[in-house]
Amino acid sequence: RVYDGSLHSKGYLFDADGMSTIIIGSSNLTQSALLLNSEWNLMVKSYDHGSICDATHREFDRLWNAENTKPVSLD
């Protein structure tokens, strides 16, 4: 899906085995960003239903389901 609006945030959410890992920061997922650039990121790990993780998931879901978020297609 693609959010068609003003959004520059970068966040990565990973959920596995009852654990949530969230990384929020300035880096893109590129080789330069991850290996060369000076980037700032914050990583939060929590078991399911930690307050920060729940709030982040709610915000992600809000954007994912927003009216101006569109599915990606071959067109």
Predicted model as a PDB file, atoms N, CA, C, CB and O in Angstrom, pLDDT in the B-factor column:
MODEL        1                                                                  
ATOM      1  N   ARG A   1       0.848  -1.178   0.000  1.00 89.00           N  
ATOM      2  CA  ARG A   1       0.000   0.000   0.000  1.00 89.00           C  
ATOM      3  C   ARG A   1       0.884   1.228   0.000  1.00 89.00           C  
ATOM      4  CB  ARG A   1      -0.959   0.005   1.213  1.00 89.00           C  
ATOM      5  O   ARG A   1       2.021   1.191   0.471  1.00 89.00           O  
ATOM      6  N   VAL A   2       0.351   2.319  -0.533  1.00 88.00           N  
ATOM      7  CA  VAL A   2       1.077   3.585  -0.614  1.00 88.00           C  
ATOM      8  C   VAL A   2       0.222   4.678   0.004  1.00 88.00           C  
ATOM      9  CB  VAL A   2       1.444   3.935  -2.088  1.00 88.00           C  
ATOM     10  O   VAL A   2      -0.939   4.860  -0.364  1.00 88.00           O  
ATOM     11  N   TYR A   3       0.813   5.406   0.952  1.00 88.00           N  
ATOM     12  CA  TYR A   3       0.127   6.533   1.581  1.00 88.00           C  
ATOM     13  C   TYR A   3       0.325   7.756   0.704  1.00 88.00           C  
ATOM     14  CB  TYR A   3       0.655   6.790   3.033  1.00 88.00           C  
ATOM     15  O   TYR A   3       1.459   8.183   0.490  1.00 88.00           O  
ATOM     16  N   ASP A   4      -0.749   8.323   0.196  1.00 89.00           N  
ATOM     17  CA  ASP A   4      -0.702   9.483  -0.685  1.00 89.00           C  
ATOM     18  C   ASP A   4      -0.997  10.732   0.140  1.00 89.00           C  
ATOM     19  CB  ASP A   4      -1.714   9.337  -1.867  1.00 89.00           C  
ATOM     20  O   ASP A   4      -2.130  11.212   0.193  1.00 89.00           O  
ATOM     21  N   GLY A   5       0.045  11.241   0.779  1.00 88.00           N  
ATOM     22  CA  GLY A   5      -0.106  12.413   1.630  1.00 88.00           C  
ATOM     23  C   GLY A   5       1.242  12.833   2.167  1.00 88.00           C  
ATOM     24  O   GLY A   5       2.278  12.336   1.725  1.00 88.00           O  
ATOM     25  N   SER A   6       1.230  13.734   3.107  1.00 88.00           N  
ATOM     26  CA  SER A   6       2.459  14.233   3.699  1.00 88.00           C  
ATOM     27  C   SER A   6       2.901  13.287   4.811  1.00 88.00           C  
ATOM     28  CB  SER A   6       2.269  15.673   4.239  1.00 88.00           C  
ATOM     29  O   SER A   6       2.353  13.311   5.913  1.00 88.00           O  
ATOM     30  N   LEU A   7       3.888  12.462   4.515  1.00 83.00           N  
ATOM     31  CA  LEU A   7       4.397  11.492   5.478  1.00 83.00           C  
ATOM     32  C   LEU A   7       5.868  11.256   5.181  1.00 83.00           C  
ATOM     33  CB  LEU A   7       3.590  10.154   5.424  1.00 83.00           C  
ATOM     34  O   LEU A   7       6.220  10.804   4.091  1.00 83.00           O  
ATOM     35  N   HIS A   8       6.714  11.556   6.129  1.00 81.00           N  
ATOM     36  CA  HIS A   8       8.152  11.332   5.956  1.00 81.00           C  
ATOM     37  C   HIS A   8       8.687  10.354   7.000  1.00 81.00           C  
ATOM     38  CB  HIS A   8       8.914  12.662   6.042  1.00 81.00           C  
ATOM     39  O   HIS A   8       9.879  10.048   7.015  1.00 81.00           O  
ATOM     40  N   SER A   9       7.824   9.876   7.853  1.00 81.00           N  
ATOM     41  CA  SER A   9       8.218   8.972   8.936  1.00 81.00           C  
ATOM     42  C   SER A   9       8.782   7.680   8.389  1.00 81.00           C  
ATOM     43  CB  SER A   9       7.032   8.676   9.847  1.00 81.00           C  
ATOM     44  O   SER A   9       8.387   7.200   7.327  1.00 81.00           O  
ATOM     45  N   LYS A  10       9.706   7.138   9.135  1.00 86.00           N  
ATOM     46  CA  LYS A  10      10.249   5.827   8.797  1.00 86.00           C  
ATOM     47  C   LYS A  10      10.146   4.958  10.035  1.00 86.00           C  
ATOM     48  CB  LYS A  10      11.730   5.924   8.291  1.00 86.00           C  
ATOM     49  O   LYS A  10      10.731   5.260  11.075  1.00 86.00           O  
ATOM     50  N   GLY A  11       9.410   3.897   9.912  1.00 87.00           N  
ATOM     51  CA  GLY A  11       9.258   2.979  11.024  1.00 87.00           C  
ATOM     52  C   GLY A  11       9.180   1.563  10.508  1.00 87.00           C  
ATOM     53  O   GLY A  11       8.599   1.299   9.455  1.00 87.00           O  
ATOM     54  N   TYR A  12       9.759   0.672  11.246  1.00 88.00           N  
ATOM     55  CA  TYR A  12       9.800  -0.731  10.858  1.00 88.00           C  
ATOM     56  C   TYR A  12       9.259  -1.541  12.022  1.00 88.00           C  
ATOM     57  CB  TYR A  12      11.252  -1.186  10.470  1.00 88.00           C  
ATOM     58  O   TYR A  12       9.741  -1.412  13.148  1.00 88.00           O  
ATOM     59  N   LEU A  13       8.262  -2.372  11.762  1.00 90.00           N  
ATOM     60  CA  LEU A  13       7.608  -3.155  12.801  1.00 90.00           C  
ATOM     61  C   LEU A  13       7.791  -4.632  12.500  1.00 90.00           C  
ATOM     62  CB  LEU A  13       6.106  -2.798  12.907  1.00 90.00           C  
ATOM     63  O   LEU A  13       7.519  -5.093  11.392  1.00 90.00           O  
ATOM     64  N   PHE A  14       8.252  -5.359  13.493  1.00 92.00           N  
ATOM     65  CA  PHE A  14       8.457  -6.796  13.360  1.00 92.00           C  
ATOM     66  C   PHE A  14       7.777  -7.475  14.537  1.00 92.00           C  
ATOM     67  CB  PHE A  14       9.980  -7.157  13.298  1.00 92.00           C  
ATOM     68  O   PHE A  14       8.008  -7.103  15.687  1.00 92.00           O  
ATOM     69  N   ASP A  15       6.947  -8.461  14.260  1.00 90.00           N  
ATOM     70  CA  ASP A  15       6.264  -9.222  15.304  1.00 90.00           C  
ATOM     71  C   ASP A  15       6.561 -10.700  15.096  1.00 90.00           C  
ATOM     72  CB  ASP A  15       4.724  -8.954  15.289  1.00 90.00           C  
ATOM     73  O   ASP A  15       6.338 -11.240  14.013  1.00 90.00           O  
ATOM     74  N   ALA A  16       7.069 -11.353  16.147  1.00 92.00           N  
ATOM     75  CA  ALA A  16       7.352 -12.789  16.068  1.00 92.00           C  
ATOM     76  C   ALA A  16       7.387 -13.378  17.466  1.00 92.00           C  
ATOM     77  CB  ALA A  16       8.692 -13.053  15.336  1.00 92.00           C  
ATOM     78  O   ALA A  16       7.953 -12.789  18.387  1.00 92.00           O  
ATOM     79  N   ASP A  17       6.787 -14.525  17.613  1.00 90.00           N  
ATOM     80  CA  ASP A  17       6.854 -15.292  18.858  1.00 90.00           C  
ATOM     81  C   ASP A  17       6.470 -14.475  20.084  1.00 90.00           C  
ATOM     82  CB  ASP A  17       8.239 -15.842  19.041  1.00 90.00           C  
ATOM     83  O   ASP A  17       7.111 -14.582  21.129  1.00 90.00           O  
ATOM     84  N   GLY A  18       5.421 -13.657  19.959  1.00 88.00           N  
ATOM     85  CA  GLY A  18       4.941 -12.888  21.091  1.00 88.00           C  
ATOM     86  C   GLY A  18       5.788 -11.671  21.440  1.00 88.00           C  
ATOM     87  O   GLY A  18       5.571 -11.044  22.477  1.00 88.00           O  
ATOM     88  N   MET A  19       6.746 -11.332  20.592  1.00 91.00           N  
ATOM     89  CA  MET A  19       7.629 -10.192  20.827  1.00 91.00           C  
ATOM     90  C   MET A  19       7.472  -9.201  19.679  1.00 91.00           C  
ATOM     91  CB  MET A  19       9.115 -10.650  20.966  1.00 91.00           C  
ATOM     92  O   MET A  19       7.437  -9.589  18.512  1.00 91.00           O  
ATOM     93  N   SER A  20       7.376  -7.918  20.021  1.00 91.00           N  
ATOM     94  CA  SER A  20       7.332  -6.851  19.011  1.00 91.00           C  
ATOM     95  C   SER A  20       8.647  -6.097  19.041  1.00 91.00           C  
ATOM     96  CB  SER A  20       6.133  -5.878  19.258  1.00 91.00           C  
ATOM     97  O   SER A  20       9.163  -5.773  20.111  1.00 91.00           O  
ATOM     98  N   THR A  21       9.184  -5.823  17.870  1.00 92.00           N  
ATOM     99  CA  THR A  21      10.359  -4.975  17.726  1.00 92.00           C  
ATOM    100  C   THR A  21       9.975  -3.840  16.800  1.00 92.00           C  
ATOM    101  CB  THR A  21      11.597  -5.773  17.178  1.00 92.00           C  
ATOM    102  O   THR A  21       9.477  -4.067  15.697  1.00 92.00           O  
ATOM    103  N   ILE A  22      10.206  -2.618  17.249  1.00 92.00           N  
ATOM    104  CA  ILE A  22       9.876  -1.432  16.468  1.00 92.00           C  
ATOM    105  C   ILE A  22      11.128  -0.574  16.363  1.00 92.00           C  
ATOM    106  CB  ILE A  22       8.694  -0.631  17.111  1.00 92.00           C  
ATOM    107  O   ILE A  22      11.788  -0.291  17.363  1.00 92.00           O  
ATOM    108  N   ILE A  23      11.444  -0.166  15.142  1.00 90.00           N  
ATOM    109  CA  ILE A  23      12.561   0.743  14.904  1.00 90.00           C  
ATOM    110  C   ILE A  23      11.984   1.985  14.252  1.00 90.00           C  
ATOM    111  CB  ILE A  23      13.681   0.083  14.007  1.00 90.00           C  
ATOM    112  O   ILE A  23      11.356   1.901  13.196  1.00 90.00           O  
ATOM    113  N   ILE A  24      12.192   3.136  14.873  1.00 90.00           N  
ATOM    114  CA  ILE A  24      11.705   4.405  14.349  1.00 90.00           C  
ATOM    115  C   ILE A  24      12.900   5.342  14.275  1.00 90.00           C  
ATOM    116  CB  ILE A  24      10.550   5.005  15.240  1.00 90.00           C  
ATOM    117  O   ILE A  24      13.648   5.490  15.242  1.00 90.00           O  
ATOM    118  N   GLY A  25      13.072   5.976  13.113  1.00 88.00           N  
ATOM    119  CA  GLY A  25      14.204   6.879  12.992  1.00 88.00           C  
ATOM    120  C   GLY A  25      14.332   7.488  11.629  1.00 88.00           C  
ATOM    121  O   GLY A  25      13.364   7.581  10.874  1.00 88.00           O  
ATOM    122  N   SER A  26      15.545   7.904  11.318  1.00 81.00           N  
ATOM    123  CA  SER A  26      15.777   8.670  10.098  1.00 81.00           C  
ATOM    124  C   SER A  26      16.234   7.818   8.926  1.00 81.00           C  
ATOM    125  CB  SER A  26      16.791   9.731  10.359  1.00 81.00           C  
ATOM    126  O   SER A  26      16.223   8.301   7.793  1.00 81.00           O  
ATOM    127  N   SER A  27      16.631   6.583   9.146  1.00 80.00           N  
ATOM    128  CA  SER A  27      17.271   5.831   8.066  1.00 80.00           C  
ATOM    129  C   SER A  27      16.286   5.135   7.145  1.00 80.00           C  
ATOM    130  CB  SER A  27      18.202   4.815   8.642  1.00 80.00           C  
ATOM    131  O   SER A  27      15.256   4.613   7.570  1.00 80.00           O  
ATOM    132  N   ASN A  28      16.638   5.148   5.875  1.00 81.00           N  
ATOM    133  CA  ASN A  28      15.942   4.359   4.871  1.00 81.00           C  
ATOM    134  C   ASN A  28      16.532   2.959   4.896  1.00 81.00           C  
ATOM    135  CB  ASN A  28      16.057   5.002   3.447  1.00 81.00           C  
ATOM    136  O   ASN A  28      17.592   2.744   5.484  1.00 81.00           O  
ATOM    137  N   LEU A  29      15.867   2.017   4.272  1.00 79.00           N  
ATOM    138  CA  LEU A  29      16.427   0.673   4.147  1.00 79.00           C  
ATOM    139  C   LEU A  29      17.259   0.589   2.872  1.00 79.00           C  
ATOM    140  CB  LEU A  29      15.304  -0.400   4.140  1.00 79.00           C  
ATOM    141  O   LEU A  29      16.887  -0.082   1.909  1.00 79.00           O  
ATOM    142  N   THR A  30      18.388   1.282   2.889  1.00 85.00           N  
ATOM    143  CA  THR A  30      19.334   1.242   1.775  1.00 85.00           C  
ATOM    144  C   THR A  30      20.701   0.869   2.328  1.00 85.00           C  
ATOM    145  CB  THR A  30      19.386   2.613   1.016  1.00 85.00           C  
ATOM    146  O   THR A  30      20.951   1.008   3.525  1.00 85.00           O  
ATOM    147  N   GLN A  31      21.571   0.404   1.468  1.00 87.00           N  
ATOM    148  CA  GLN A  31      22.919   0.041   1.900  1.00 87.00           C  
ATOM    149  C   GLN A  31      23.640   1.248   2.486  1.00 87.00           C  
ATOM    150  CB  GLN A  31      23.722  -0.539   0.727  1.00 87.00           C  
ATOM    151  O   GLN A  31      24.292   1.133   3.524  1.00 87.00           O  
ATOM    152  N   SER A  32      23.533   2.404   1.836  1.00 86.00           N  
ATOM    153  CA  SER A  32      24.191   3.609   2.346  1.00 86.00           C  
ATOM    154  C   SER A  32      23.662   4.003   3.714  1.00 86.00           C  
ATOM    155  CB  SER A  32      24.007   4.763   1.373  1.00 86.00           C  
ATOM    156  O   SER A  32      24.437   4.318   4.617  1.00 86.00           O  
ATOM    157  N   ALA A  33      22.352   3.986   3.868  1.00 80.00           N  
ATOM    158  CA  ALA A  33      21.763   4.399   5.139  1.00 80.00           C  
ATOM    159  C   ALA A  33      22.179   3.468   6.266  1.00 80.00           C  
ATOM    160  CB  ALA A  33      20.243   4.442   5.033  1.00 80.00           C  
ATOM    161  O   ALA A  33      22.448   3.913   7.382  1.00 80.00           O  
ATOM    162  N   LEU A  34      22.231   2.181   5.973  1.00 77.00           N  
ATOM    163  CA  LEU A  34      22.508   1.209   7.024  1.00 77.00           C  
ATOM    164  C   LEU A  34      23.996   1.030   7.313  1.00 77.00           C  
ATOM    165  CB  LEU A  34      21.914  -0.110   6.651  1.00 77.00           C  
ATOM    166  O   LEU A  34      24.365   0.632   8.418  1.00 77.00           O  
ATOM    167  N   LEU A  35      24.856   1.320   6.331  1.00 85.00           N  
ATOM    168  CA  LEU A  35      26.279   1.053   6.515  1.00 85.00           C  
ATOM    169  C   LEU A  35      27.162   2.295   6.544  1.00 85.00           C  
ATOM    170  CB  LEU A  35      26.747   0.159   5.438  1.00 85.00           C  
ATOM    171  O   LEU A  35      28.214   2.276   7.183  1.00 85.00           O  
ATOM    172  N   LEU A  36      26.766   3.376   5.869  1.00 87.00           N  
ATOM    173  CA  LEU A  36      27.665   4.519   5.716  1.00 87.00           C  
ATOM    174  C   LEU A  36      27.184   5.796   6.386  1.00 87.00           C  
ATOM    175  CB  LEU A  36      27.875   4.787   4.279  1.00 87.00           C  
ATOM    176  O   LEU A  36      27.980   6.514   6.991  1.00 87.00           O  
ATOM    177  N   ASN A  37      25.911   6.083   6.288  1.00 86.00           N  
ATOM    178  CA  ASN A  37      25.384   7.352   6.779  1.00 86.00           C  
ATOM    179  C   ASN A  37      25.352   7.394   8.302  1.00 86.00           C  
ATOM    180  CB  ASN A  37      23.988   7.593   6.224  1.00 86.00           C  
ATOM    181  O   ASN A  37      25.325   6.361   8.972  1.00 86.00           O  
ATOM    182  N   SER A  38      25.357   8.587   8.815  1.00 85.00           N  
ATOM    183  CA  SER A  38      25.130   8.791  10.245  1.00 85.00           C  
ATOM    184  C   SER A  38      23.628   8.961  10.435  1.00 85.00           C  
ATOM    185  CB  SER A  38      25.933  10.041  10.799  1.00 85.00           C  
ATOM    186  O   SER A  38      23.071  10.014  10.127  1.00 85.00           O  
ATOM    187  N   GLU A  39      22.985   7.931  10.938  1.00 83.00           N  
ATOM    188  CA  GLU A  39      21.535   7.913  11.098  1.00 83.00           C  
ATOM    189  C   GLU A  39      21.190   7.745  12.564  1.00 83.00           C  
ATOM    190  CB  GLU A  39      20.898   6.786  10.259  1.00 83.00           C  
ATOM    191  O   GLU A  39      21.967   7.186  13.338  1.00 83.00           O  
ATOM    192  N   TRP A  40      20.025   8.231  12.937  1.00 88.00           N  
ATOM    193  CA  TRP A  40      19.527   8.071  14.300  1.00 88.00           C  
ATOM    194  C   TRP A  40      18.264   7.230  14.266  1.00 88.00           C  
ATOM    195  CB  TRP A  40      19.256   9.447  14.965  1.00 88.00           C  
ATOM    196  O   TRP A  40      17.329   7.525  13.521  1.00 88.00           O  
ATOM    197  N   ASN A  41      18.242   6.195  15.067  1.00 88.00           N  
ATOM    198  CA  ASN A  41      17.085   5.315  15.171  1.00 88.00           C  
ATOM    199  C   ASN A  41      16.904   4.898  16.619  1.00 88.00           C  
ATOM    200  CB  ASN A  41      17.243   4.076  14.258  1.00 88.00           C  
ATOM    201  O   ASN A  41      17.862   4.828  17.389  1.00 88.00           O  
ATOM    202  N   LEU A  42      15.677   4.626  16.966  1.00 91.00           N  
ATOM    203  CA  LEU A  42      15.355   4.114  18.291  1.00 91.00           C  
ATOM    204  C   LEU A  42      14.681   2.765  18.115  1.00 91.00           C  
ATOM    205  CB  LEU A  42      14.442   5.105  19.086  1.00 91.00           C  
ATOM    206  O   LEU A  42      13.712   2.636  17.366  1.00 91.00           O  
ATOM    207  N   MET A  43      15.205   1.749  18.817  1.00 92.00           N  
ATOM    208  CA  MET A  43      14.614   0.420  18.746  1.00 92.00           C  
ATOM    209  C   MET A  43      13.946   0.115  20.084  1.00 92.00           C  
ATOM    210  CB  MET A  43      15.688  -0.659  18.395  1.00 92.00           C  
ATOM    211  O   MET A  43      14.542   0.286  21.147  1.00 92.00           O  
ATOM    212  N   VAL A  44      12.707  -0.335  20.009  1.00 92.00           N  
ATOM    213  CA  VAL A  44      11.942  -0.722  21.187  1.00 92.00           C  
ATOM    214  C   VAL A  44      11.550  -2.179  21.019  1.00 92.00           C  
ATOM    215  CB  VAL A  44      10.681   0.189  21.386  1.00 92.00           C  
ATOM    216  O   VAL A  44      11.019  -2.570  19.979  1.00 92.00           O  
ATOM    217  N   LYS A  45      11.811  -2.973  22.032  1.00 92.00           N  
ATOM    218  CA  LYS A  45      11.369  -4.370  22.037  1.00 92.00           C  
ATOM    219  C   LYS A  45      10.418  -4.549  23.200  1.00 92.00           C  
ATOM    220  CB  LYS A  45      12.579  -5.363  22.139  1.00 92.00           C  
ATOM    221  O   LYS A  45      10.636  -4.016  24.288  1.00 92.00           O  
ATOM    222  N   SER A  46       9.366  -5.303  22.961  1.00 89.00           N  
ATOM    223  CA  SER A  46       8.370  -5.492  24.003  1.00 89.00           C  
ATOM    224  C   SER A  46       7.621  -6.793  23.764  1.00 89.00           C  
ATOM    225  CB  SER A  46       7.392  -4.302  24.052  1.00 89.00           C  
ATOM    226  O   SER A  46       7.449  -7.233  22.627  1.00 89.00           O  
ATOM    227  N   TYR A  47       7.186  -7.390  24.846  1.00 83.00           N  
ATOM    228  CA  TYR A  47       6.245  -8.481  24.701  1.00 83.00           C  
ATOM    229  C   TYR A  47       4.928  -7.888  24.226  1.00 83.00           C  
ATOM    230  CB  TYR A  47       6.070  -9.271  26.039  1.00 83.00           C  
ATOM    231  O   TYR A  47       4.705  -6.683  24.349  1.00 83.00           O  
ATOM    232  N   ASP A  48       4.066  -8.718  23.690  1.00 72.00           N  
ATOM    233  CA  ASP A  48       2.778  -8.238  23.191  1.00 72.00           C  
ATOM    234  C   ASP A  48       2.080  -7.347  24.216  1.00 72.00           C  
ATOM    235  CB  ASP A  48       1.878  -9.420  22.828  1.00 72.00           C  
ATOM    236  O   ASP A  48       2.084  -7.615  25.418  1.00 72.00           O  
ATOM    237  N   HIS A  49       1.500  -6.307  23.709  1.00 76.00           N  
ATOM    238  CA  HIS A  49       0.659  -5.387  24.469  1.00 76.00           C  
ATOM    239  C   HIS A  49       1.434  -4.428  25.364  1.00 76.00           C  
ATOM    240  CB  HIS A  49      -0.295  -6.164  25.302  1.00 76.00           C  
ATOM    241  O   HIS A  49       0.872  -3.907  26.328  1.00 76.00           O  
ATOM    242  N   GLY A  50       2.704  -4.185  25.073  1.00 85.00           N  
ATOM    243  CA  GLY A  50       3.404  -3.086  25.722  1.00 85.00           C  
ATOM    244  C   GLY A  50       2.801  -1.778  25.220  1.00 85.00           C  
ATOM    245  O   GLY A  50       2.396  -1.704  24.059  1.00 85.00           O  
ATOM    246  N   SER A  51       2.729  -0.759  26.044  1.00 90.00           N  
ATOM    247  CA  SER A  51       2.004   0.465  25.679  1.00 90.00           C  
ATOM    248  C   SER A  51       2.614   1.172  24.471  1.00 90.00           C  
ATOM    249  CB  SER A  51       1.972   1.417  26.859  1.00 90.00           C  
ATOM    250  O   SER A  51       1.871   1.648  23.613  1.00 90.00           O  
ATOM    251  N   ILE A  52       3.936   1.257  24.377  1.00 89.00           N  
ATOM    252  CA  ILE A  52       4.558   1.917  23.222  1.00 89.00           C  
ATOM    253  C   ILE A  52       4.288   1.121  21.953  1.00 89.00           C  
ATOM    254  CB  ILE A  52       6.080   2.080  23.437  1.00 89.00           C  
ATOM    255  O   ILE A  52       3.961   1.694  20.914  1.00 89.00           O  
ATOM    256  N   CYS A  53       4.424  -0.185  22.034  1.00 87.00           N  
ATOM    257  CA  CYS A  53       4.178  -1.020  20.856  1.00 87.00           C  
ATOM    258  C   CYS A  53       2.718  -0.961  20.432  1.00 87.00           C  
ATOM    259  CB  CYS A  53       4.580  -2.468  21.136  1.00 87.00           C  
ATOM    260  O   CYS A  53       2.420  -0.878  19.241  1.00 87.00           O  
ATOM    261  N   ASP A  54       1.815  -1.004  21.391  1.00 89.00           N  
ATOM    262  CA  ASP A  54       0.394  -0.912  21.045  1.00 89.00           C  
ATOM    263  C   ASP A  54       0.073   0.424  20.369  1.00 89.00           C  
ATOM    264  CB  ASP A  54      -0.472  -1.086  22.303  1.00 89.00           C  
ATOM    265  O   ASP A  54      -0.652   0.456  19.374  1.00 89.00           O  
ATOM    266  N   ALA A  55       0.607   1.516  20.901  1.00 92.00           N  
ATOM    267  CA  ALA A  55       0.351   2.837  20.317  1.00 92.00           C  
ATOM    268  C   ALA A  55       0.931   2.923  18.907  1.00 92.00           C  
ATOM    269  CB  ALA A  55       0.948   3.950  21.206  1.00 92.00           C  
ATOM    270  O   ALA A  55       0.304   3.497  18.017  1.00 92.00           O  
ATOM    271  N   THR A  56       2.113   2.362  18.696  1.00 90.00           N  
ATOM    272  CA  THR A  56       2.736   2.392  17.370  1.00 90.00           C  
ATOM    273  C   THR A  56       1.937   1.562  16.379  1.00 90.00           C  
ATOM    274  CB  THR A  56       4.181   1.879  17.441  1.00 90.00           C  
ATOM    275  O   THR A  56       1.727   1.985  15.242  1.00 90.00           O  
ATOM    276  N   HIS A  57       1.492   0.392  16.795  1.00 90.00           N  
ATOM    277  CA  HIS A  57       0.663  -0.442  15.918  1.00 90.00           C  
ATOM    278  C   HIS A  57      -0.660   0.252  15.579  1.00 90.00           C  
ATOM    279  CB  HIS A  57       0.386  -1.804  16.582  1.00 90.00           C  
ATOM    280  O   HIS A  57      -1.121   0.168  14.441  1.00 90.00           O  
ATOM    281  N   ARG A  58      -1.270   0.931  16.543  1.00 93.00           N  
ATOM    282  CA  ARG A  58      -2.520   1.661  16.265  1.00 93.00           C  
ATOM    283  C   ARG A  58      -2.288   2.754  15.228  1.00 93.00           C  
ATOM    284  CB  ARG A  58      -3.093   2.277  17.563  1.00 93.00           C  
ATOM    285  O   ARG A  58      -3.102   2.927  14.321  1.00 93.00           O  
ATOM    286  N   GLU A  59      -1.195   3.491  15.351  1.00 92.00           N  
ATOM    287  CA  GLU A  59      -0.894   4.551  14.381  1.00 92.00           C  
ATOM    288  C   GLU A  59      -0.617   3.961  13.005  1.00 92.00           C  
ATOM    289  CB  GLU A  59       0.312   5.387  14.848  1.00 92.00           C  
ATOM    290  O   GLU A  59      -1.083   4.499  12.000  1.00 92.00           O  
ATOM    291  N   PHE A  60       0.131   2.866  12.941  1.00 91.00           N  
ATOM    292  CA  PHE A  60       0.380   2.195  11.667  1.00 91.00           C  
ATOM    293  C   PHE A  60      -0.943   1.759  11.035  1.00 91.00           C  
ATOM    294  CB  PHE A  60       1.313   0.976  11.867  1.00 91.00           C  
ATOM    295  O   PHE A  60      -1.175   1.997   9.850  1.00 91.00           O  
ATOM    296  N   ASP A  61      -1.803   1.125  11.822  1.00 94.00           N  
ATOM    297  CA  ASP A  61      -3.102   0.673  11.305  1.00 94.00           C  
ATOM    298  C   ASP A  61      -3.949   1.843  10.819  1.00 94.00           C  
ATOM    299  CB  ASP A  61      -3.861  -0.104  12.384  1.00 94.00           C  
ATOM    300  O   ASP A  61      -4.639   1.733   9.806  1.00 94.00           O  
ATOM    301  N   ARG A  62      -3.900   2.963  11.538  1.00 94.00           N  
ATOM    302  CA  ARG A  62      -4.654   4.155  11.122  1.00 94.00           C  
ATOM    303  C   ARG A  62      -4.183   4.622   9.749  1.00 94.00           C  
ATOM    304  CB  ARG A  62      -4.498   5.296  12.160  1.00 94.00           C  
ATOM    305  O   ARG A  62      -5.005   4.917   8.882  1.00 94.00           O  
ATOM    306  N   LEU A  63      -2.877   4.692   9.544  1.00 93.00           N  
ATOM    307  CA  LEU A  63      -2.347   5.120   8.247  1.00 93.00           C  
ATOM    308  C   LEU A  63      -2.607   4.075   7.160  1.00 93.00           C  
ATOM    309  CB  LEU A  63      -0.845   5.395   8.356  1.00 93.00           C  
ATOM    310  O   LEU A  63      -2.965   4.420   6.034  1.00 93.00           O  
ATOM    311  N   TRP A  64      -2.425   2.802   7.502  1.00 94.00           N  
ATOM    312  CA  TRP A  64      -2.633   1.710   6.543  1.00 94.00           C  
ATOM    313  C   TRP A  64      -4.064   1.708   6.005  1.00 94.00           C  
ATOM    314  CB  TRP A  64      -2.319   0.355   7.200  1.00 94.00           C  
ATOM    315  O   TRP A  64      -4.297   1.420   4.831  1.00 94.00           O  
ATOM    316  N   ASN A  65      -5.013   2.031   6.879  1.00 95.00           N  
ATOM    317  CA  ASN A  65      -6.430   2.010   6.509  1.00 95.00           C  
ATOM    318  C   ASN A  65      -6.985   3.377   6.144  1.00 95.00           C  
ATOM    319  CB  ASN A  65      -7.234   1.441   7.631  1.00 95.00           C  
ATOM    320  O   ASN A  65      -8.188   3.510   5.923  1.00 95.00           O  
ATOM    321  N   ALA A  66      -6.140   4.388   6.076  1.00 95.00           N  
ATOM    322  CA  ALA A  66      -6.605   5.742   5.756  1.00 95.00           C  
ATOM    323  C   ALA A  66      -7.194   5.795   4.346  1.00 95.00           C  
ATOM    324  CB  ALA A  66      -5.447   6.755   5.885  1.00 95.00           C  
ATOM    325  O   ALA A  66      -6.818   5.023   3.464  1.00 95.00           O  
ATOM    326  N   GLU A  67      -8.104   6.706   4.167  1.00 94.00           N  
ATOM    327  CA  GLU A  67      -8.768   6.884   2.874  1.00 94.00           C  
ATOM    328  C   GLU A  67      -7.773   7.171   1.742  1.00 94.00           C  
ATOM    329  CB  GLU A  67      -9.782   8.019   2.965  1.00 94.00           C  
ATOM    330  O   GLU A  67      -7.989   6.756   0.603  1.00 94.00           O  
ATOM    331  N   ASN A  68      -6.686   7.877   2.058  1.00 94.00           N  
ATOM    332  CA  ASN A  68      -5.717   8.234   1.026  1.00 94.00           C  
ATOM    333  C   ASN A  68      -4.545   7.253   0.957  1.00 94.00           C  
ATOM    334  CB  ASN A  68      -5.196   9.633   1.274  1.00 94.00           C  
ATOM    335  O   ASN A  68      -3.499   7.577   0.396  1.00 94.00           O  
ATOM    336  N   THR A  69      -4.717   6.051   1.527  1.00 94.00           N  
ATOM    337  CA  THR A  69      -3.739   4.972   1.353  1.00 94.00           C  
ATOM    338  C   THR A  69      -4.312   4.019   0.312  1.00 94.00           C  
ATOM    339  CB  THR A  69      -3.431   4.223   2.720  1.00 94.00           C  
ATOM    340  O   THR A  69      -5.428   3.516   0.451  1.00 94.00           O  
ATOM    341  N   LYS A  70      -3.534   3.788  -0.718  1.00 92.00           N  
ATOM    342  CA  LYS A  70      -4.021   3.011  -1.859  1.00 92.00           C  
ATOM    343  C   LYS A  70      -3.224   1.737  -2.038  1.00 92.00           C  
ATOM    344  CB  LYS A  70      -3.961   3.839  -3.133  1.00 92.00           C  
ATOM    345  O   LYS A  70      -2.029   1.709  -1.747  1.00 92.00           O  
ATOM    346  N   PRO A  71      -3.873   0.666  -2.519  1.00 92.00           N  
ATOM    347  CA  PRO A  71      -3.153  -0.568  -2.814  1.00 92.00           C  
ATOM    348  C   PRO A  71      -2.174  -0.353  -3.975  1.00 92.00           C  
ATOM    349  CB  PRO A  71      -4.145  -1.704  -3.149  1.00 92.00           C  
ATOM    350  O   PRO A  71      -2.425   0.454  -4.870  1.00 92.00           O  
ATOM    351  N   VAL A  72      -1.093  -1.062  -3.948  1.00 91.00           N  
ATOM    352  CA  VAL A  72      -0.134  -1.047  -5.051  1.00 91.00           C  
ATOM    353  C   VAL A  72      -0.617  -2.056  -6.085  1.00 91.00           C  
ATOM    354  CB  VAL A  72       1.329  -1.381  -4.560  1.00 91.00           C  
ATOM    355  O   VAL A  72      -1.034  -3.161  -5.739  1.00 91.00           O  
ATOM    356  N   SER A  73      -0.559  -1.672  -7.338  1.00 86.00           N  
ATOM    357  CA  SER A  73      -0.978  -2.581  -8.406  1.00 86.00           C  
ATOM    358  C   SER A  73       0.077  -2.580  -9.504  1.00 86.00           C  
ATOM    359  CB  SER A  73      -2.369  -2.174  -8.977  1.00 86.00           C  
ATOM    360  O   SER A  73       1.010  -1.777  -9.475  1.00 86.00           O  
ATOM    361  N   LEU A  74      -0.071  -3.466 -10.457  1.00 88.00           N  
ATOM    362  CA  LEU A  74       0.853  -3.501 -11.586  1.00 88.00           C  
ATOM    363  C   LEU A  74       0.730  -2.244 -12.456  1.00 88.00           C  
ATOM    364  CB  LEU A  74       0.601  -4.751 -12.431  1.00 88.00           C  
ATOM    365  O   LEU A  74       1.668  -1.877 -13.164  1.00 88.00           O  
ATOM    366  N   ASP A  75      -0.439  -1.587 -12.397  1.00 79.00           N  
ATOM    367  CA  ASP A  75      -0.634  -0.350 -13.165  1.00 79.00           C  
ATOM    368  C   ASP A  75       0.190   0.742 -12.578  1.00 79.00           C  
ATOM    369  CB  ASP A  75      -2.101   0.064 -13.199  1.00 79.00           C  
ATOM    370  O   ASP A  75       0.170   1.867 -13.077  1.00 79.00           O  
TER     371      ASP A  75                                                      
ENDMDL                                                                          
END                                                                             
